Amino acid sequence: MKKELKKVLVLGSGALKIGQAGEFDYSGSQALKALREEGISSVLVNPNIATIQTSEGIADKVYFLPVTPFFVEEIIKKEQPDGILLAFGGQTALNCGTELYQNGILQKYGVEVLGTSVEAIMYTEDRDLFVKKLDEIPMKTPRSQAVESMEDALKAAHELGFPVMVRSAYALGGLGSGICPDEETFLKLAESAFTFSKQILVEESLKGWKEIEFEVIRDANDHCFTVASMENFDPLGIHTGESIVVAPTCSLTPEQVTYLQEISVKAIRHLGIVGECNIQYAFNAETNDYRVIEVNARLSRSSALASKATGYPLAFVAAKIALGYTLDQIGEMGTPNSAYKAPELDYLICKIPRWDLTKFAGVSRQIGSSMKSVGEIMSIGRSFEEVIQKGLRMIGQGMHGFVGNEHTKFENLDEELANPTDLRVFSIASALEEGYSIERIYELTKIDPWFLGKLKNIVDYKNVLATYNKIEDLPEEVVRQAKILGFSDFQIARFVLKNSNNMESQLLAV
């Protein structure tokens, strides 16, 4: 460990807002825990009282102030910390820390940036620098142009050809991003994107490709590996925070996963990241073509998911690396507690976002590359069918699982499937029940047939359960298979006891 460290400033995630706050409570809390274990005094800046990290006893001192350069400089002036952690408060903390570094404030007060250097952070955050850096290896990124004016943006869009993707640099939760099919849409979105960032990226549209991501860890000795692989249920074009996510990846072959893991390690080493990061790909499984969409040189929303899914405490380990430890020194080598190698999973996890769009009159229910979700759940199980059904019961929308939601009706299924909303997964259930083929649903949604086939298994088994009329008539193996496919007792009763009066009387008897 770096022996000279006595006091460290941790930048928290900022006020309650989509794209920050609660998503990064886990990572900040883990970093503070690591500091306490080392006997280092911790100072936390976070205005959000609704977090664990601001609870009494987690940090030695908490400042309930905005995470902005002005306030953080005042805190540095007063507290005189030896080091600062930028990677544990999401985009807000990273932007603030980068500005403090560029303005010379950290150097002025002798505050050391712990973990990944600011230069490496800027390689990942500045879209132009990022593309140029990965071109050195070389590694494929979306064909793109970083621009800082509307005139240059329009010129770039015409050079690339519509449709194009617009992305903001240094922005929260995909703010200002989206896919533009034509010039009119582009002008509106680019104008909006410039309100969130001085630099935007105009890039080729890869809509419909798979979105795959890895959590990667690297220490000062260059020991580097992927800790977890995750796959978005939805294709590229929907923000990962808006998408159902499954870990580990399900629809790729082992060879494809290994290929992407090797690329990930190569990229992270070249970018010079020390600690934990997240790398996201657009991947065409038919051709094995890929594009590196982005690298988050910080703990992300996915990091918390990956930590809880795998049991590997990414934020805690990243904090220890930032303090000077190497991976062989964290935990006990040769045991499951060692940080030196990735855990092996014999189960699946599924993350499903939660939206509260019904609370706001006039708000579009459509989801895309900018986040609207306000929370998420994680379910664990042995099969995809089990985790998706469990998860859909947990999101607080009054659903009973993938099937059995009789209050959910859709007027135009083709429209609902082609233009994703917060209810699209239930429109897939309706489509399967109405006889849509997997090929037709794939054509409309671009959701991988592997997932659609698993969802069809649920609908097919619902029809098996419906062939029985009494709970007592259900064979043991039928009930066991229903449970393997994630059916709840309520769902089983609903499909077996079709007549509502019959259902009520039999449930009372049971």
HELIX and SHEET records of a PDB file:
HELIX    1   1 ALA A   21  PHE A   24  5                                   4    
HELIX    2   2 ASP A   25  GLU A   37  1                                  13    
HELIX    3   3 PRO A   69  GLU A   79  1                                  11    
HELIX    4   4 GLY A   90  GLN A  102  1                                  13    
HELIX    5   5 ILE A  105  LYS A  108  1                                   4    
HELIX    6   6 VAL A  118  GLU A  125  1                                   8    
HELIX    7   7 ARG A  127  ASP A  135  1                                   9    
HELIX    8   8 MET A  150  LEU A  160  1                                  11    
HELIX    9   9 GLU A  183  PHE A  196  1                                  14    
HELIX   10  10 PRO A  254  LEU A  271  1                                  18    
HELIX   11  11 ARG A  301  THR A  310  1                                  10    
HELIX   12  12 LEU A  314  ALA A  322  1                                   9    
HELIX   13  13 LEU A  327  GLN A  329  5                                   3    
HELIX   14  14 LEU A  357  LYS A  359  5                                   3    
HELIX   15  15 PHE A  384  MET A  394  1                                  11    
HELIX   16  16 LEU A  413  ALA A  418  1                                   6    
HELIX   17  17 ARG A  424  GLU A  433  1                                  10    
HELIX   18  18 ILE A  438  THR A  445  1                                   8    
HELIX   19  19 PRO A  449  LEU A  465  1                                  17    
HELIX   20  20 ILE A  471  ASP A  473  5                                   3    
HELIX   21  21 GLU A  476  ILE A  484  1                                   9    
HELIX   22  22 ASP A  489  VAL A  496  1                                   8    
HELIX   23  23 SER A  500  ALA A  509  1                                  10    
SHEET    1   A 5 LYS A  61  TYR A  63  0                                        
SHEET    2   A 5 SER A  41  VAL A  45  1                                        
SHEET    3   A 5 LYS A   7  LEU A  11  1                                        
SHEET    4   A 5 GLY A  83  LEU A  85  1                                        
SHEET    5   A 5 GLU A 112  VAL A 113  1                                        
SHEET    1   B 4 SER A 144  VAL A 147  0                                        
SHEET    2   B 4 ILE A 200  GLU A 204 -1                                        
SHEET    3   B 4 VAL A 164  SER A 168 -1                                        
SHEET    4   B 4 GLY A 178  CYS A 180 -1                                        
SHEET    1   C 7 ASP A 289  ASN A 296  0                                        
SHEET    2   C 7 GLY A 275  ASN A 284 -1                                        
SHEET    3   C 7 LYS A 210  ARG A 218 -1                                        
SHEET    4   C 7 CYS A 224  ASN A 232 -1                                        
SHEET    5   C 7 VAL A 245  ALA A 247 -1                                        
SHEET    6   C 7 LEU A 348  ARG A 354 -1                                        
SHEET    7   C 7 GLY A 375  GLY A 381 -1                                        
END                                                                             
